């Protein structure tokens, strides 16, 4: 969400004071992906066809693809052609295509600051009237999922898919071998680092080359130390908001963890797109990993007996001693989002809206998301968990999201693309120890509100 156009209430995911289901919403951030491809093109597709670009992350790609296939089968005269991309490649491709007026009919995204830039440039449809005419579509989704879809009081995206808080995962087998207990505080985390290093196990896996993976550490630490209002001030464009003492403490603690060899050796050259960071956890080369709820599905698919055998543990990020933050709060993605290109033909726009009304988050899709280890943003979705082999994890995520007084959107999605790029670049440098906390603050203060 862009600080110049979104209210505080929207940024906080509308979670405070809402019923259980409402708090489960999400804004999406990047997830690990694999190569993928399908036929498809931009909005200039032929008569009776709309185009749709989305991520090739597994196993989620299959859910998205099958949703399109079901829609196409039910609507022979209103077809959608899908094209898949890896996460980082998609971000570049979609930005270029939209700027050139060659966007797909349906634009998959994370809402927030990027959506705001599309809105300001007149590149996506205002869906507010359509939602007013189709209240049943809106009413079945978590109200908080609309925060990152709403710019200046108008809805420009259809919330879809799943809620994705950031989770602290750990390998139970490694912990048992070392005789350690899961961390209950930041002090515990720092105490565990030398224990695991002595045992020849990396304390934390990290795909640091992807940069946004590093960001999750700062998001949680700043929340736990200073509470949500610190980043909120940045989000609202307050001058020098990054100069808050809690920010310097957060940056210092992160660098202390790096200097203590808290992360796998060579983390700056490991990518999240390859799922290599997950593999380090389930093969026992790393004891812990801070990552999105979406990685559960990857570990379930690729980790052999790791998940089914009960070797994966998970918890919400622990408190920091003396911190002001509420340890029940979370950060991450209150959902994912589908927008319609304003350059699409009227016929293509109608196909997209029909897909939103009848093809997105159907009962079958809700079940499939649950089967991948995801918690769909549909009211009552927890019914789909009954009897699931992943019910424990799904209910854990449901509980995290529903109990959080604040479910904050990931920083790189909440900020404008300009500010987000500077943020990610400086986060990478911070983890590489090439800039000081004070330099980081100065560099980020320079792009507040841009």
URDAKA-V770150 format. One record per pair of residues at least 4 apart in sequence whose ideal C-beta (glycine too) atoms are under 7 Angstrom apart, sorted by sequence separation. I is the first residue (numbers start at 1). J is the second residue. D is the distance in Angstrom with one decimal. If there is no record, write none. Layout:
((I,J,D) (I,J,D))
//
This chain:
((2,6,6.0) (6,10,4.8) (8,12,6.4) (10,14,6.6) (12,16,6.3) (14,18,6.3) (18,22,3.3) (41,45,5.5) (45,49,4.3) (57,61,5.8) (60,64,6.5) (61,65,6.1) (62,66,6.1) (63,67,6.5) (64,68,6.9) (65,69,6.4) (66,70,6.3) (67,71,6.5) (68,72,6.2) (69,73,6.3) (70,74,6.4) (71,75,5.9) (85,89,4.9) (86,90,6.5) (87,91,7.0) (89,93,5.9) (90,94,5.8) (91,95,6.5) (92,96,6.4) (93,97,6.1) (94,98,6.1) (95,99,6.3) (96,100,6.2) (103,107,5.9) (110,114,6.5) (111,115,4.9) (112,116,7.0) (113,117,6.9) (114,118,6.8) (115,119,6.3) (116,120,6.4) (117,121,6.4) (127,131,5.8) (128,132,6.4) (129,133,6.4) (130,134,6.1) (135,139,5.6) (136,140,6.6) (141,145,5.4) (146,150,5.5) (150,154,6.7) (171,175,6.7) (172,176,6.3) (173,177,6.5) (174,178,6.4) (184,188,5.4) (186,190,6.7) (187,191,6.3) (188,192,6.3) (192,196,6.1) (193,197,6.3) (194,198,6.0) (195,199,6.7) (211,215,6.9) (215,219,6.1) (216,220,6.5) (217,221,6.1) (218,222,5.9) (219,223,6.4) (220,224,6.1) (221,225,5.9) (222,226,5.7) (223,227,6.7) (226,230,3.9) (228,232,5.8) (229,233,6.5) (231,235,6.1) (232,236,6.2) (243,247,7.0) (245,249,6.3) (246,250,6.3) (247,251,6.4) (248,252,6.1) (249,253,6.3) (250,254,6.5) (251,255,6.6) (252,256,6.3) (253,257,6.6) (254,258,6.6) (255,259,6.2) (256,260,6.2) (258,262,6.4) (263,267,4.4) (266,270,6.5) (275,279,6.2) (276,280,6.7) (278,282,6.4) (279,283,5.7) (291,295,4.6) (295,299,6.1) (296,300,6.1) (297,301,6.3) (298,302,5.9) (299,303,4.3) (303,307,5.6) (305,309,3.9) (319,323,5.8) (325,329,6.3) (340,344,6.2) (344,348,4.0) (346,350,6.5) (347,351,6.7) (348,352,6.5) (349,353,6.4) (350,354,6.3) (351,355,6.4) (352,356,6.5) (353,357,6.3) (354,358,6.0) (355,359,4.2) (356,360,5.4) (361,365,5.4) (363,367,6.6) (364,368,6.4) (365,369,6.3) (366,370,6.6) (367,371,6.3) (368,372,6.8) (370,374,6.5) (390,394,5.5) (391,395,5.9) (392,396,6.3) (393,397,6.5) (394,398,6.2) (395,399,6.1) (396,400,6.4) (397,401,6.2) (398,402,5.9) (399,403,5.7) (400,404,6.4) (409,413,5.5) (410,414,6.7) (411,415,6.0) (415,419,4.1) (416,420,6.6) (417,421,6.3) (419,423,6.1) (420,424,6.3) (421,425,6.2) (422,426,6.2) (423,427,6.2) (424,428,6.6) (425,429,6.7) (426,430,6.2) (427,431,6.6) (428,432,6.3) (435,439,4.2) (437,441,6.5) (438,442,6.5) (439,443,6.2) (440,444,6.3) (441,445,6.1) (442,446,6.8) (1,6,3.7) (6,11,5.9) (9,14,6.1) (18,23,5.4) (45,50,6.7) (56,61,5.0) (85,90,3.7) (97,102,4.6) (98,103,4.5) (109,114,6.1) (118,123,4.5) (119,124,6.1) (150,155,5.4) (151,156,5.6) (170,175,6.1) (175,180,4.8) (183,188,3.6) (196,201,4.5) (208,213,6.3) (223,228,6.0) (233,238,4.3) (242,247,5.3) (257,262,3.9) (258,263,6.5) (271,276,6.4) (272,277,5.7) (280,285,4.5) (281,286,5.2) (306,311,5.0) (307,312,5.1) (344,349,5.1) (355,360,6.4) (361,366,5.9) (369,374,4.1) (376,381,4.3) (409,414,4.5) (415,420,4.6) (429,434,4.6) (430,435,6.0) (435,440,5.5) (45,51,5.0) (55,61,6.7) (97,103,5.0) (109,115,6.2) (118,124,4.6) (131,137,6.7) (149,155,5.4) (183,189,4.6) (196,202,6.9) (197,203,6.6) (207,213,4.8) (208,214,5.5) (264,270,7.0) (270,276,5.2) (280,286,4.2) (306,312,5.9) (370,376,6.9) (375,381,6.4) (385,391,4.7) (388,394,6.3) (401,407,6.1) (429,435,4.5) (72,79,5.2) (131,138,4.9) (149,156,6.3) (175,182,6.8) (196,203,4.4) (206,213,6.0) (234,241,4.3) (270,277,5.9) (299,306,6.1) (300,307,4.5) (369,376,4.6) (15,23,4.3) (43,51,6.4) (72,80,6.1) (85,93,5.8) (149,157,3.9) (206,214,6.9) (222,230,5.8) (233,241,3.9) (234,242,6.1) (281,289,4.6) (299,307,5.5) (319,327,4.1) (412,420,4.2) (415,423,6.4) (1,10,6.1) (42,51,6.1) (71,80,6.1) (146,155,6.3) (183,192,6.0) (222,231,6.1) (318,327,6.7) (340,349,5.6) (385,394,4.4) (426,435,6.6) (1,11,5.4) (41,51,5.5) (54,64,5.1) (149,159,5.6) (193,203,4.6) (366,376,4.7) (385,395,6.1) (430,440,5.4) (40,51,5.1) (192,203,6.1) (316,327,6.8) (412,423,6.2) (13,25,5.7) (68,80,5.2) (170,182,5.7) (180,192,5.9) (277,289,6.3) (340,352,4.7) (366,378,5.5) (411,423,6.2) (412,424,5.9) (40,53,7.0) (94,107,6.6) (146,159,6.1) (299,312,6.5) (68,82,4.9) (145,159,3.7) (230,244,5.0) (277,291,6.9) (316,330,6.4) (370,384,4.2) (426,440,5.2) (180,195,5.8) (361,376,6.0) (366,381,5.6) (370,385,5.9) (52,68,6.5) (230,246,5.1) (264,280,5.9) (382,398,5.5) (65,82,6.3) (107,124,6.7) (178,195,5.6) (230,247,6.6) (278,295,5.4) (282,299,5.4) (361,378,5.3) (367,384,5.2) (373,390,5.1) (426,443,5.1) (141,159,5.4) (178,196,6.2) (226,244,6.2) (338,356,6.7) (366,384,5.3) (370,388,5.9) (426,444,6.2) (375,394,5.7) (36,56,2.8) (98,118,6.4) (103,123,6.8) (226,246,2.8) (278,298,5.2) (373,393,5.9) (35,56,6.3) (178,199,5.0) (225,246,4.6) (278,299,5.3) (282,303,3.7) (373,394,6.9) (422,443,6.6) (423,444,6.3) (33,55,5.5) (34,56,5.7) (264,286,5.5) (375,397,4.7) (422,444,6.6) (33,56,5.4) (34,57,6.7) (61,84,5.9) (275,298,5.2) (375,398,5.4) (33,57,4.0) (34,58,5.3) (131,155,5.6) (222,246,6.1) (225,249,5.4) (282,306,3.9) (370,394,6.2) (32,57,6.1) (36,61,5.7) (98,123,5.3) (222,247,6.4) (225,250,5.7) (422,447,4.7) (31,57,5.1) (128,154,4.7) (375,401,7.0) (128,155,4.9) (174,201,5.7) (275,302,6.6) (52,80,5.2) (54,82,6.7) (56,84,3.9) (126,154,5.3) (127,155,5.0) (222,250,4.5) (419,447,4.5) (48,77,5.7) (55,84,6.7) (56,85,6.0) (127,156,6.1) (221,250,4.4) (418,447,6.4) (48,78,6.4) (49,79,4.9) (50,80,5.0) (51,81,5.2) (52,82,4.9) (53,83,5.0) (54,84,6.1) (55,85,6.5) (56,86,5.7) (57,87,6.7) (126,156,6.2) (127,157,7.0) (48,79,6.1) (127,158,6.7) (419,450,5.7) (49,81,5.8) (53,85,6.4) (55,87,5.9) (119,151,4.7) (124,156,5.2) (218,250,5.8) (221,253,5.9) (418,450,5.1) (221,254,6.6) (416,450,6.5) (55,90,5.9) (116,151,5.2) (45,81,6.3) (112,148,4.7) (115,151,6.5) (218,254,6.4) (53,90,6.9) (111,148,3.1) (119,156,5.4) (217,254,5.7) (111,149,5.3) (41,81,7.0) (292,332,6.0) (40,81,4.2) (53,94,6.4) (115,156,5.9) (292,333,6.9) (39,81,6.1) (40,82,5.6) (115,157,5.9) (335,377,4.8) (40,83,3.3) (38,82,5.2) (39,83,6.9) (38,83,5.3) (38,84,5.5) (111,157,5.8) (37,84,5.9) (36,84,3.8) (166,216,4.9) (35,86,5.8) (53,104,4.5) (34,86,6.8) (52,104,5.7) (33,86,4.4) (51,104,4.0) (52,105,6.6) (55,108,6.8) (33,87,4.0) (51,105,5.0) (52,106,4.1) (54,108,4.2) (166,220,6.6) (42,97,6.2) (50,105,3.8) (53,108,6.1) (31,87,6.5) (50,106,6.4) (30,87,5.1) (206,263,4.6) (204,262,5.5) (206,264,6.2) (203,262,4.9) (204,263,5.0) (205,264,5.4) (208,267,4.0) (209,268,6.0) (213,272,5.1) (42,102,4.1) (43,103,5.8) (204,264,6.9) (208,268,4.5) (209,269,5.6) (42,103,6.3) (43,104,6.2) (202,263,6.8) (206,267,4.2) (209,270,5.9) (210,271,5.5) (42,104,5.8) (43,105,5.2) (202,264,3.9) (208,270,6.1) (209,271,4.8) (210,272,4.1) (202,265,7.0) (207,270,4.6) (210,273,6.6) (197,261,5.6) (206,270,6.8) (207,271,5.4) (213,277,6.9) (207,272,3.6) (193,260,4.9) (193,261,6.9) (193,262,4.8) (207,276,6.3) (190,260,6.9) (207,277,3.8) (330,400,5.5) (206,277,6.2) (330,401,6.8) (205,277,4.7) (217,290,6.1) (300,373,5.6) (334,407,5.5) (216,290,5.3) (330,404,4.6) (205,280,3.9) (297,372,4.2) (328,403,5.2) (329,404,5.0) (334,409,6.3) (205,281,5.0) (297,373,4.3) (328,404,5.8) (329,405,5.9) (296,373,3.9) (297,374,6.8) (328,405,6.6) (329,406,4.5) (330,407,5.5) (331,408,4.7) (333,410,6.3) (202,280,6.9) (332,410,6.1) (314,393,6.8) (326,405,5.8) (331,410,6.5) (29,110,5.8) (205,286,3.6) (28,110,4.2) (204,286,6.1) (314,396,6.2) (27,110,6.0) (201,284,7.0) (202,285,6.2) (27,111,4.8) (201,285,6.8) (202,286,4.3) (203,287,5.6) (204,288,5.1) (205,289,4.3) (316,400,5.6) (27,112,5.5) (201,286,6.7) (203,288,6.3) (204,289,6.4) (201,287,5.3) (204,290,6.9) (196,287,4.8) (224,317,6.7) (224,319,5.5) (225,320,5.1) (224,320,4.4) (220,317,4.2) (227,324,4.4) (296,393,5.7) (225,323,4.5) (226,324,5.8) (227,325,4.7) (221,320,6.8) (224,323,4.6) (225,324,7.0) (226,325,6.7) (225,325,6.4) (224,325,4.1) (228,329,6.6) (223,325,4.7) (224,327,6.7) (293,397,5.2) (223,329,5.9) (223,331,6.3) (171,281,5.7) (174,284,5.3) (1,112,4.5) (2,113,4.8) (5,116,5.6) (173,284,6.4) (220,331,6.1) (1,113,6.1) (169,281,6.2) (175,287,6.5) (219,331,4.4) (171,284,5.8) (174,287,4.6) (2,116,3.5) (1,116,6.6) (171,287,5.7) (25,142,3.9) (170,287,6.2) (24,142,4.8) (25,143,6.9) (170,288,4.6) (25,144,3.1) (26,145,6.2) (169,288,6.5) (22,142,5.4) (25,145,3.4) (27,147,6.9) (168,288,6.6) (169,289,4.8) (21,142,5.7) (22,143,4.6) (23,144,6.0) (27,148,3.4) (22,144,5.5) (25,147,6.9) (168,290,5.4) (169,291,6.4) (166,290,6.4) (167,291,6.7) (18,143,6.2) (166,291,6.8) (18,144,6.4) (166,292,5.6) (167,293,5.5) (164,292,5.0) (165,293,5.6) (14,143,5.8) (15,144,5.1) (164,293,4.6) (14,144,4.2) (164,294,5.3) (188,318,6.8) (13,144,4.4) (182,313,6.1) (186,318,6.4) (14,147,5.1) (182,315,5.9) (185,318,5.1) (13,147,5.1) (184,318,5.4) (185,319,5.9) (186,320,4.3) (187,321,5.8) (183,318,5.4) (186,321,6.6) (11,147,6.8) (26,162,7.0) (28,164,6.4) (185,321,5.9) (10,147,4.0) (26,163,3.9) (25,163,6.2) (26,164,5.5) (173,311,5.0) (24,163,4.8) (172,311,5.1) (10,150,5.6) (171,311,6.3) (172,313,4.8) (169,312,6.4) (170,313,4.5) (169,313,7.0) (6,151,6.5) (169,314,5.1) (5,151,5.3) (168,314,6.8) (1,148,5.8) (5,152,4.9) (167,314,5.1) (168,315,5.3) (168,316,6.9) (168,317,5.4) (268,431,6.9) (166,330,6.8) (268,432,5.8) (165,330,4.2) (166,331,5.4) (166,332,4.5) (165,332,4.3) (164,332,5.1) (164,333,3.9) (163,334,6.1) (163,335,6.3) (258,431,5.8) (161,335,6.4) (160,335,6.8) (161,336,4.2) (255,430,6.7) (258,433,6.2) (159,335,4.5) (160,336,5.3) (254,430,6.5) (160,337,6.7) (231,408,6.9) (159,337,6.0) (160,338,5.4) (228,406,4.6) (255,433,6.2) (158,337,6.8) (235,414,5.7) (251,430,6.2) (157,337,3.8) (158,338,4.4) (228,408,5.8) (231,411,6.8) (157,338,6.1) (30,212,5.2) (157,339,4.5) (255,437,6.9) (29,212,6.4) (156,339,5.8) (88,273,6.2) (223,408,6.8) (252,437,5.4) (87,273,5.6) (148,334,6.3) (251,437,3.6) (86,273,5.5) (147,334,6.6) (149,337,5.5) (145,334,5.7) (148,337,6.7) (248,437,5.2) (251,440,5.6) (144,334,5.7) (145,335,4.0) (219,410,6.8) (219,411,5.9) (248,441,6.6) (247,441,6.1) (215,411,5.9) (215,412,6.3) (158,356,4.6) (243,441,5.7) (242,441,4.8) (160,360,5.2) (212,412,5.6) (160,361,6.2) (158,360,6.4) (242,444,4.5) (243,445,6.4) (242,445,4.9) (240,445,5.0) (162,369,5.4) (241,448,6.0) (161,369,6.7) (215,424,6.8) (218,427,6.5) (239,448,6.7) (237,448,5.8) (162,374,3.7) (163,375,5.1) (212,424,6.2) (215,427,5.3) (237,449,3.6) (162,375,5.5) (211,424,4.2) (214,427,5.0) (162,376,5.5) (163,377,5.6) (214,428,6.6) (234,448,6.2) (124,339,4.2) (125,340,4.2) (161,376,7.0) (162,377,6.5) (12,228,6.7) (124,340,6.4) (161,377,6.9) (211,427,6.0) (124,341,6.5) (125,342,5.5) (211,428,4.9) (214,431,4.9) (123,341,6.7) (124,342,5.8) (159,377,5.8) (123,342,5.6) (137,356,6.6) (122,342,6.0) (137,357,5.5) (11,232,6.4) (118,339,6.8) (115,337,6.7) (110,333,6.7) (130,353,6.0) (134,357,5.9) (208,431,5.9) (8,232,6.1) (11,235,5.5) (115,339,6.7) (125,349,6.6) (110,336,6.5) (111,337,4.3) (110,337,6.4) (8,236,6.8) (108,336,6.8) (109,337,5.1) (108,338,6.0) (109,339,6.5) (107,338,7.0) (3,235,4.8) (106,338,5.5) (107,339,4.4) (145,377,4.7) (165,397,6.4) (3,236,5.1) (4,237,6.1) (1,235,7.0) (3,237,4.1) (60,294,6.8) (106,340,6.4) (107,341,6.1) (163,397,6.8) (105,340,6.5) (142,377,4.7) (165,400,5.0) (105,341,5.7) (141,377,5.5) (165,401,5.8) (60,297,6.7) (104,341,6.7) (141,378,6.3) (142,379,6.6) (59,297,5.0) (103,341,4.1) (140,378,5.8) (163,401,4.9) (105,344,4.4) (140,379,5.9) (32,272,4.4) (33,273,5.0) (58,298,6.8) (103,343,6.2) (32,273,5.7) (59,301,5.4) (101,343,5.3) (32,275,5.0) (58,301,6.6) (105,348,4.4) (106,352,5.1) (105,352,5.3) (31,292,5.9) (148,409,5.7) (29,292,6.9) (31,294,4.2) (32,295,6.5) (144,407,6.7) (32,298,6.2) (80,351,6.5) (78,351,4.5) (80,355,6.2) (78,354,5.9) (75,354,6.7) (71,355,5.5) (71,359,3.7) (70,359,6.7) (67,359,5.8) (67,360,6.9) (70,364,7.0) (112,409,5.6) (43,341,5.1) (50,348,4.4) (67,365,5.2) (48,347,6.8) (114,413,6.8) (117,416,6.2) (43,343,5.2) (47,347,6.9) (113,413,6.3) (116,416,6.8) (117,417,5.9) (43,344,4.4) (50,351,4.1) (112,413,4.0) (113,414,5.9) (50,352,5.4) (63,365,6.3) (66,368,6.8) (111,413,6.7) (112,414,5.1) (113,415,4.8) (29,332,6.7) (45,348,7.0) (110,413,4.4) (113,416,4.5) (114,417,5.7) (29,333,5.0) (113,417,6.4) (28,333,3.7) (43,348,6.2) (63,368,4.6) (26,332,6.6) (27,333,5.3) (63,369,5.9) (26,333,4.4) (27,334,4.4) (28,335,6.1) (113,420,6.3) (26,334,2.9) (27,335,5.9) (28,336,3.9) (25,334,4.1) (26,335,3.8) (28,337,7.0) (63,372,6.3) (25,335,5.4) (60,372,6.0) (59,372,4.8) (13,334,4.7) (24,375,6.6) (26,377,6.4) (25,377,5.6) (24,377,6.3) (21,379,4.3) (21,380,6.9) (24,398,6.6) (24,401,4.4) (23,401,5.9) (24,402,5.7) (23,402,4.7) (23,404,6.3) (29,410,3.8) (20,402,4.6) (27,409,4.0) (29,412,6.7) (23,407,6.5) (29,413,5.3) (27,413,5.7) (15,404,6.0) (16,405,5.4) (15,405,6.6) (16,406,6.8) (15,406,6.2) (15,407,4.7) (12,406,5.1) (13,407,4.1) (13,408,6.9) (12,408,6.7) (13,409,6.7) (11,409,6.6) (11,414,6.5) (1,409,6.5) (1,414,5.2) (2,416,5.3) (4,449,6.5) (3,449,5.9))
//
